[in-house]
Amino acid sequence: MAIYEALSKTPSAMPDDVLMRLANNAKAAGDLEKAAEAFGRVYYDFPTSELAPVAGAEYNLLPTAQRLGPRTDPAHVALQDVE
């Protein structure tokens, strides 16, 4: 998990993938707070990623996590208008 934490703080070509790996490793290790943070970052920081819906679903399954609200950032709203 430490490797993914370090990678999540450095520039990467696939930061959403690194964060999902961190989240899944944290969840498996029982660190639900860290898992929630990483899943939430994928969901909100990378809304166009293929992993964003999966991250949102995983986040909402965590027993200690506050439920995610809808994304209201201008980029996400614009993407919804296009669809």
C-alpha positions as CSV (number, residue, x, y, z in Angstrom):
1,M,0.0,0.0,0.0
2,A,2.9,2.4,0.7
3,I,4.0,2.1,-2.9
4,Y,0.6,3.2,-4.2
5,E,0.5,6.1,-1.6
6,A,3.8,7.3,-2.9
7,L,2.7,7.0,-6.5
8,S,-0.5,8.8,-5.8
9,K,1.5,11.9,-4.8
10,T,3.6,12.0,-7.9
11,P,2.6,12.9,-11.5
12,S,1.5,9.9,-13.4
13,A,0.0,9.0,-16.8
14,M,-2.8,7.1,-15.1
15,P,-3.4,8.7,-11.7
16,D,-7.0,7.4,-11.5
17,D,-5.6,3.8,-11.9
18,V,-3.0,4.4,-9.1
19,L,-5.7,5.8,-6.8
20,M,-8.0,2.8,-7.5
21,R,-5.2,0.4,-6.6
22,L,-4.5,2.4,-3.5
23,A,-8.2,2.4,-2.6
24,N,-8.6,-1.4,-3.2
25,N,-5.4,-2.2,-1.2
26,A,-6.5,0.1,1.7
27,K,-9.9,-1.6,1.7
28,A,-8.4,-5.1,1.7
29,A,-6.1,-4.0,4.6
30,G,-9.1,-2.7,6.6
31,D,-8.1,1.0,6.3
32,L,-11.5,2.2,5.3
33,E,-10.8,5.8,5.8
34,K,-7.9,5.7,3.3
35,A,-10.0,3.7,0.9
36,A,-12.8,6.2,1.1
37,E,-10.4,9.1,0.5
38,A,-8.9,7.4,-2.6
39,F,-12.3,6.2,-4.0
40,G,-13.6,9.7,-3.5
41,R,-10.7,11.3,-5.3
42,V,-11.2,9.0,-8.3
43,Y,-14.9,9.8,-8.4
44,Y,-14.6,13.6,-8.0
45,D,-11.1,14.4,-9.5
46,F,-11.4,12.2,-12.6
47,P,-15.1,12.3,-13.5
48,T,-14.5,11.3,-17.2
49,S,-12.5,8.2,-16.2
50,E,-13.9,4.8,-16.8
51,L,-13.1,4.1,-13.2
52,A,-15.2,6.9,-11.7
53,P,-18.5,5.0,-11.6
54,V,-16.8,2.0,-10.1
55,A,-15.0,4.2,-7.5
56,G,-18.4,5.9,-6.6
57,A,-20.0,2.5,-6.2
58,E,-17.2,1.1,-4.1
59,Y,-17.2,4.3,-2.0
60,N,-20.9,4.0,-1.3
61,L,-20.4,0.4,-0.1
62,L,-18.0,1.4,2.6
63,P,-19.9,1.2,5.9
64,T,-18.2,4.3,7.4
65,A,-18.4,6.6,4.4
66,Q,-20.8,9.4,4.0
67,R,-22.8,8.9,0.8
68,L,-21.5,10.7,-2.3
69,G,-23.6,13.4,-3.7
70,P,-24.0,14.2,-7.4
71,R,-21.1,15.9,-9.1
72,T,-21.9,19.6,-9.7
73,D,-18.7,20.8,-11.2
74,P,-19.1,22.6,-14.6
75,A,-17.2,20.0,-16.5
76,H,-19.4,17.2,-15.3
77,V,-22.6,19.2,-16.0
78,A,-21.3,20.0,-19.5
79,L,-20.6,16.3,-20.1
80,Q,-24.2,15.4,-19.1
81,D,-25.5,17.9,-21.5
82,V,-23.6,16.3,-24.3
83,E,-24.8,12.8,-23.5
